Amino acid sequence: MSTDAHYDLIISGAGMVGASLALAARQSGLRVALFEKRPQPVCALTDPLERASLVANGSQRFLQELGIDLTTLGSKVERMRVWDAENSGSIHLDAEEAGETFLGHIVENRRLEQQLHAALAEAGVTVLYAQEIAQAWADQQHMQLSTADGTEYKTTLLAIAEGRQSTLRKQLIQAPVFHENYGQDAITATVWMEKPHRGIAYQRFLATGPLAVLPFSADAENHPRASIVWSAKHAVARRLMAMDDSAFLAALHLAFGPQLGHFLRIGQRSSYPLSGLHSSRYVGDRCVVLGDSAHGVHPLAGLGVNLGFRDVQALMTTIRDARAQHEDWGDNSALRRYQRARRPDNLLNVMTCGALSHLFSNRSRGLAHLRDIGMLGTAMLPPVKRFLIRQAMGL
């Protein structure tokens, strides 16, 4: 079945990155369509796992420009406390040392996604729920697409934001992809504790992997909560997931320490394997990859979705600049500017997060000594510390 539908930009994937790109493009005057394989009622449901992300200060400014106010959606992160469980090394990162009031916000992924979808509906963006692009082929002027039922579309540019297992990336970009297995699983859950978090994000490096305890919104009765991401070697993670809630909370308290008192309750736990990913090329004929379709990092630095938001900003800059010069923004010469802008930053973060995971997730005395020296040096050198704080904020 054919259709006359022609768009300036079609995006595959309506998660946080794809939806923010659609909204930014629409606000720049482009005609946009967004494909999302999940049905709309599923997207409107609450997430029983309450999966959350640290949205850094820089990303928050970008979302604020789109009309999305994270202060109503998440918990402010004012400080970070990072320390090595095996030794005495530690780092304290405070937003006020960089002249800011916060490092970022911990935001529930589904709630942010739903806010973006509501803004897309208000802006009149076409969101094609429960639909996927089955085939795509480029000619000199357009990317032509078809769905499983044979409906066809045309676009100047196709943006792929489908996640790590993107089929369109494999079909259209056809570039080598770097993969690294970290040998760990991440366990995520919401926990209730005795003491309030006071806007502090904690990360403790254990020999089996990092444990993050992050500020989260209080419950309806105003009881303090936190979002945990416990990265552990596969065997350890399996044992932790097999425990009942009481045993798990006891293990969590032992691993984390007394900073927040005892952990009183836990929501539904989930786990997933951790790995690094980076596509050697971001562009193909009239198509581009961004977000997790282009790169994936260890969660220890909270960079994941923030790198995706940086991709969106760089792609929109590329499109606006090309339009201002009356260039074809779907042409490879324009898209390569986006790739040059984003690939070094993404690759550096993928490799750095992998290296940090290996550096801290071991019991080597020599490496432990190096870790302590590095943390002490960071704490003693204000310019280095301010640099790390601004990096954490994405500024």
Phi, psi and omega per residue, in radians:
M1 nan 2.254 -3.094
S2 -1.749 2.711 3.086
T3 -2.487 2.736 3.115
D4 -1.554 0.137 -3.059
A5 -1.088 2.046 3.088
H6 -2.218 2.297 -3.096
Y7 -2.205 2.675 3.016
D8 -1.235 -0.654 -3.092
L9 -2.503 2.250 2.983
I10 -2.041 2.368 -3.098
I11 -2.094 2.329 3.046
S12 -1.823 1.967 -3.122
G13 1.988 1.975 -3.066
A14 -1.908 0.591 2.974
G15 -1.263 -2.877 -3.062
M16 -1.054 -0.717 -3.097
V17 -1.278 -0.877 -3.141
G18 -1.079 -0.718 -3.131
A19 -1.187 -0.671 3.126
S20 -1.186 -0.627 3.061
L21 -1.106 -0.769 3.134
A22 -1.050 -0.732 -3.119
L23 -1.212 -0.737 3.119
A24 -1.106 -0.724 -3.138
A25 -1.158 -0.731 3.125
R26 -1.106 -0.708 3.139
Q27 -1.222 -0.278 3.043
S28 -1.607 0.095 3.049
G29 1.626 0.172 3.133
L30 -1.520 2.621 3.020
R31 -1.535 2.082 -2.926
V32 -2.166 2.486 2.948
A33 -2.250 2.532 -3.055
L34 -2.233 2.143 3.093
F35 -1.679 2.331 3.104
E36 -2.407 2.119 -3.050
K37 -1.252 -0.373 3.108
R38 -1.370 2.513 3.027
P39 -1.151 2.674 -3.119
Q40 -1.027 -0.714 3.120
P41 -1.060 -0.568 3.105
V42 -1.185 -0.741 3.116
C43 -1.107 -0.457 -3.105
A44 -1.477 -0.166 -3.129
L45 -1.293 2.697 2.962
T46 -1.285 2.726 3.132
D47 -1.640 1.972 -3.125
P48 -1.103 -0.371 3.131
L49 -1.528 -0.199 3.139
E50 0.859 0.761 3.135
R51 -1.107 2.380 -2.997
A52 -2.342 2.824 3.109
S53 -2.329 2.651 2.959
L54 -1.488 1.932 3.069
V55 -1.644 1.941 -3.031
A56 -1.203 2.832 -3.110
N57 -0.907 -0.799 -3.127
G58 -1.096 -0.726 3.097
S59 -1.165 -0.620 3.132
Q60 -1.117 -0.663 3.100
R61 -1.102 -0.709 3.090
F62 -1.067 -0.814 3.141
L63 -1.153 -0.609 3.110
Q64 -1.086 -0.669 3.093
E65 -1.095 -0.494 3.103
L66 -1.456 -0.103 -3.132
G67 1.660 0.230 3.139
I68 -1.782 2.055 -3.070
D69 -1.757 1.827 -3.096
L70 -1.279 -0.313 -3.132
T71 -1.124 -0.372 3.103
T72 -1.608 -0.112 -3.031
L73 -1.950 -0.430 -2.980
G74 -2.457 -3.054 -3.115
S75 -1.836 2.336 -3.106
K76 -1.218 2.401 3.013
V77 -1.893 1.962 -3.115
E78 -1.727 -0.509 -3.063
R79 -2.495 2.711 3.020
M80 -2.176 2.440 3.072
R81 -2.157 2.034 -3.087
V82 -2.147 2.238 3.128
W83 -2.601 2.764 -3.078
D84 -1.673 2.082 -3.110
A85 -1.171 -0.422 -3.073
E86 -1.497 -0.347 -3.054
N87 -2.521 -2.924 -3.006
S88 -1.672 -0.056 -3.067
G89 -1.135 2.468 3.114
S90 -2.731 2.765 3.062
I91 -2.355 2.367 3.024
H92 -1.998 2.137 3.115
L93 -2.022 2.039 -3.120
D94 -2.050 2.300 -3.101
A95 -1.015 -0.636 -3.070
E96 -1.119 -0.417 3.114
E97 -1.207 -0.336 3.074
A98 -1.832 0.227 3.111
G99 1.321 0.379 3.141
E100 -2.060 2.881 3.131
T101 -1.702 -0.281 3.111
F102 -2.709 2.701 3.070
L103 -1.478 -0.557 -3.111
G104 3.004 -2.901 3.086
H105 -2.303 2.455 2.960
I106 -1.512 2.043 -3.017
V107 -2.181 2.368 3.063
E108 -1.178 2.187 -3.042
N109 -0.949 -0.834 -3.062
R110 -1.116 -0.693 -3.132
R111 -1.135 -0.716 3.096
L112 -1.149 -0.748 3.104
E113 -1.028 -0.751 -3.129
Q114 -1.165 -0.638 3.063
Q115 -1.097 -0.721 3.106
L116 -1.135 -0.735 3.132
H117 -1.122 -0.671 3.100
A118 -1.112 -0.714 3.116
A119 -1.158 -0.627 3.086
L120 -1.117 -0.742 3.117
A121 -1.091 -0.723 -3.141
E122 -1.166 -0.571 -3.135
A123 -1.445 -0.071 3.100
G124 1.380 0.411 3.123
V125 -1.351 2.366 3.094
T126 -1.313 2.006 3.061
V127 -1.977 2.032 -3.085
L128 -1.698 1.564 -3.118
Y129 -1.300 2.698 3.111
A130 0.982 0.567 3.114
Q131 -2.367 2.534 3.100
E132 -2.276 2.674 3.047
I133 -1.406 2.081 -3.106
A134 -1.536 -0.671 -3.129
Q135 -2.454 2.626 3.107
A136 -2.590 2.374 3.107
W137 -2.585 2.510 -3.045
A138 -1.868 2.522 2.911
D139 -2.056 -2.879 -3.045
Q140 -1.190 -0.474 -3.033
Q141 -2.010 -0.366 -3.005
H142 -2.469 2.780 2.823
M143 -1.762 2.191 3.118
Q144 -1.816 2.380 -3.045
L145 -2.241 2.675 3.000
S146 -2.476 2.584 3.089
T147 -1.699 3.093 -3.076
A148 -1.074 -0.521 -3.131
D149 -1.516 0.087 3.074
G150 1.596 -0.004 3.096
T151 -1.172 2.348 -3.067
E152 -1.981 2.581 3.127
Y153 -2.387 2.758 3.031
K154 -2.219 2.567 3.106
T155 -2.623 2.688 3.042
T156 -1.226 -0.635 -3.089
L157 -2.566 2.426 3.032
L158 -1.885 2.162 3.065
A159 -1.857 2.265 -3.052
I160 -1.884 1.977 3.133
A161 -2.340 0.963 -2.998
E162 -1.636 -0.134 -3.047
G163 1.811 -3.128 -2.994
R164 -1.085 -0.594 -3.060
Q165 -1.626 0.512 -3.042
S166 -0.973 2.133 3.074
T167 -1.330 -0.592 3.128
L168 -1.183 -0.621 3.057
R169 -1.038 -0.804 -3.130
K170 -1.127 -0.620 -3.083
Q171 -1.350 -0.712 -2.936
L172 -1.843 -0.585 -3.096
I173 -1.468 -0.753 3.051
Q174 0.871 0.939 3.127
A175 -2.156 2.647 3.061
P176 -1.008 2.458 -3.137
V177 -2.103 2.175 3.086
F178 -1.314 2.291 3.062
H179 -2.208 2.422 3.017
E180 -2.364 2.151 3.088
N181 -1.522 2.088 -3.103
Y182 -1.410 -0.149 -3.132
G183 1.236 0.384 -3.103
Q184 -2.328 2.739 2.926
D185 -1.995 2.570 3.033
A186 -1.773 2.219 3.057
I187 -1.793 2.197 -3.127
T188 -2.116 2.571 3.112
A189 -3.002 2.877 2.967
T190 -1.759 2.351 -3.140
V191 -2.190 2.637 3.031
W192 -1.804 2.460 -3.110
M193 -2.387 3.001 -3.078
E194 -1.264 -0.717 -2.998
K195 -1.922 2.566 3.089
P196 -1.192 2.675 -3.082
H197 -1.359 -0.334 3.103
R198 0.986 0.540 3.076
G199 1.278 0.348 -3.118
I200 -1.818 2.262 3.010
A201 -1.715 2.207 -3.101
Y202 -1.879 2.483 2.969
Q203 -2.463 2.129 3.121
R204 -1.997 2.209 3.130
F205 -1.552 1.944 3.077
L206 -1.685 2.836 3.130
A207 -1.107 -0.417 -3.121
T208 -1.659 -0.081 -3.140
G209 2.457 2.845 -3.081
P210 -1.344 2.549 3.070
L211 -2.064 2.063 3.106
A212 -1.886 2.302 3.045
V213 -2.129 1.952 -2.888
L214 -2.017 2.521 3.115
P215 -0.988 2.366 3.114
F216 -2.405 2.817 -3.108
S217 -1.112 2.532 3.053
A218 -1.185 2.801 3.124
D219 -1.409 -3.053 -3.055
A220 -1.089 -0.460 3.110
E221 -1.647 0.194 3.106
N222 1.187 0.453 3.048
H223 -1.396 2.379 -3.077
P224 -1.179 2.463 3.126
R225 -2.355 2.818 3.053
A226 -2.441 2.743 3.034
S227 -1.838 2.204 -3.113
I228 -1.877 2.546 2.954
V229 -2.282 1.822 -3.080
W230 -1.879 1.835 3.128
S231 -1.615 2.173 -3.066
A232 -2.524 2.663 3.082
K233 -0.968 2.633 -2.948
H234 -0.881 -0.829 -3.071
A235 -1.126 -0.715 3.125
V236 -1.153 -0.767 3.136
A237 -1.069 -0.717 3.117
R238 -1.082 -0.716 3.119
R239 -1.129 -0.726 3.138
L240 -1.126 -0.733 -3.132
M241 -1.191 -0.456 -3.141
A242 -1.376 -0.269 -3.123
M243 -1.245 2.676 2.964
D244 -1.334 3.005 -3.020
D245 -1.044 -0.725 -3.105
S246 -1.107 -0.784 3.139
A247 -1.152 -0.693 3.135
F248 -1.116 -0.774 -3.131
L249 -1.124 -0.620 3.081
A250 -1.148 -0.726 3.105
A251 -1.151 -0.656 3.114
L252 -1.110 -0.785 3.134
H253 -1.093 -0.727 3.126
L254 -1.115 -0.705 -3.110
A255 -1.296 -0.590 -3.015
F256 -1.602 -0.806 -3.088
G257 1.968 -3.042 -2.964
P258 -1.607 0.109 -2.980
Q259 -0.949 -0.639 -3.081
L260 -1.945 0.317 -3.072
G261 1.265 -2.775 3.122
H262 -1.405 2.591 3.000
F263 -1.485 2.170 -2.940
L264 -1.692 -0.541 -3.007
R265 -2.720 2.768 3.131
I266 -2.470 2.510 3.058
G267 -1.461 -2.828 -3.116
Q268 -1.210 2.308 3.119
R269 -1.609 2.613 2.978
S270 -2.458 2.812 3.098
S271 -2.515 2.691 3.108
Y272 -2.679 2.610 -3.128
P273 -1.262 2.579 -3.106
L274 -1.827 2.408 3.116
S275 -2.732 2.794 3.021
G276 -1.748 2.629 -3.117
L277 -2.594 2.438 3.025
H278 -2.711 2.168 3.088
S279 -1.373 2.344 -3.125
S280 -1.255 -0.265 3.097
R281 -2.464 2.463 -3.108
Y282 -1.808 -0.213 -3.010
V283 -2.210 2.603 2.984
G284 -2.361 -2.898 3.117
D285 -1.172 1.919 3.111
R286 0.979 0.562 3.069
C287 -2.584 2.741 -3.085
V288 -2.594 2.545 3.065
V289 -1.903 2.600 3.094
L290 -2.662 2.947 -3.108
G291 1.119 -2.593 -3.080
D292 -1.135 -0.269 3.044
S293 -1.233 -0.378 -3.127
A294 -1.804 -0.507 -3.030
H295 -2.780 2.649 3.073
G296 -2.512 2.380 -3.058
V297 -2.184 2.844 3.006
H298 -1.127 2.471 -3.078
P299 -1.305 -0.004 -3.018
L300 -1.044 -0.500 -3.121
A301 -1.782 -0.011 3.124
G302 1.126 0.557 -3.026
L303 -1.596 -0.379 -2.916
G304 -0.694 -1.251 -3.049
V305 -1.215 -0.445 3.140
N306 -1.170 -0.658 3.043
L307 -1.096 -0.647 3.090
G308 -1.117 -0.740 3.096
F309 -1.128 -0.622 3.068
R310 -1.130 -0.657 3.064
D311 -1.024 -0.801 -3.120
V312 -1.039 -0.817 -3.122
Q313 -1.086 -0.720 -3.137
A314 -1.181 -0.683 3.128
L315 -1.155 -0.720 3.122
M316 -1.150 -0.640 3.066
T317 -1.090 -0.751 3.108
T318 -1.054 -0.791 -3.115
I319 -1.151 -0.793 -3.128
R320 -1.097 -0.752 3.135
D321 -1.106 -0.723 3.138
A322 -1.139 -0.712 3.120
R323 -1.122 -0.698 -3.140
A324 -1.103 -0.534 3.127
Q325 -1.646 0.153 -3.122
H326 1.001 0.652 3.088
E327 -1.675 2.818 3.033
D328 -1.428 1.862 -3.041
W329 -1.298 -0.143 3.060
G330 -1.615 -0.009 -3.131
D331 -1.408 2.651 -3.082
N332 -1.026 -0.609 -3.106
S333 -1.100 -0.640 3.082
A334 -1.303 -0.771 -3.083
L335 -1.138 -0.523 3.119
R336 -1.149 -0.430 3.061
R337 -1.168 -0.681 3.042
Y338 -1.081 -0.785 -3.131
Q339 -1.077 -0.750 3.125
R340 -1.125 -0.577 -3.121
A341 -1.269 -0.607 -2.980
R342 -1.838 -0.516 -3.005
R343 -1.066 -0.797 -3.127
P344 -1.047 -0.760 -3.127
D345 -1.113 -0.824 -3.121
N346 -1.128 -0.788 -3.123
L347 -1.103 -0.745 3.118
L348 -1.034 -0.748 -3.114
N349 -1.234 -0.671 3.078
V350 -1.044 -0.830 -3.096
M351 -1.229 -0.691 -3.129
T352 -1.142 -0.771 3.136
C353 -1.121 -0.680 3.079
G354 -1.110 -0.744 3.141
A355 -1.146 -0.715 3.115
L356 -1.117 -0.695 3.102
S357 -1.044 -0.784 3.127
H358 -1.197 -0.653 -3.105
L359 -1.104 -0.731 -3.048
F360 -1.603 -0.409 -3.046
S361 -1.610 1.052 3.108
N362 -2.802 2.986 -3.121
R363 -1.977 0.298 -3.138
S364 -1.140 2.192 -3.133
R365 -1.160 -0.662 3.126
G366 -1.086 -0.798 3.119
L367 -1.189 -0.600 3.102
A368 -1.079 -0.697 3.111
H369 -1.129 -0.732 3.095
L370 -1.099 -0.692 3.111
R371 -1.062 -0.785 -3.135
D372 -1.084 -0.743 3.123
I373 -1.078 -0.772 -3.134
G374 -1.089 -0.774 3.140
M375 -1.168 -0.725 3.127
L376 -1.107 -0.757 3.134
G377 -1.069 -0.706 3.111
T378 -1.099 -0.754 -3.118
A379 -1.175 -0.531 -3.044
M380 -1.539 -0.282 -3.070
L381 -1.942 1.713 -3.097
P382 -0.929 -0.736 3.133
P383 -1.072 -0.693 3.110
V384 -1.140 -0.738 -3.125
K385 -1.123 -0.757 3.118
R386 -1.108 -0.654 3.090
F387 -1.058 -0.798 3.134
L388 -1.114 -0.667 3.126
I389 -1.101 -0.802 3.139
R390 -1.177 -0.566 3.041
Q391 -1.124 -0.742 3.127
A392 -1.096 -0.526 3.137
M393 -1.505 -0.127 -3.124
G394 1.240 0.589 -3.095
L395 -1.906 nan nan
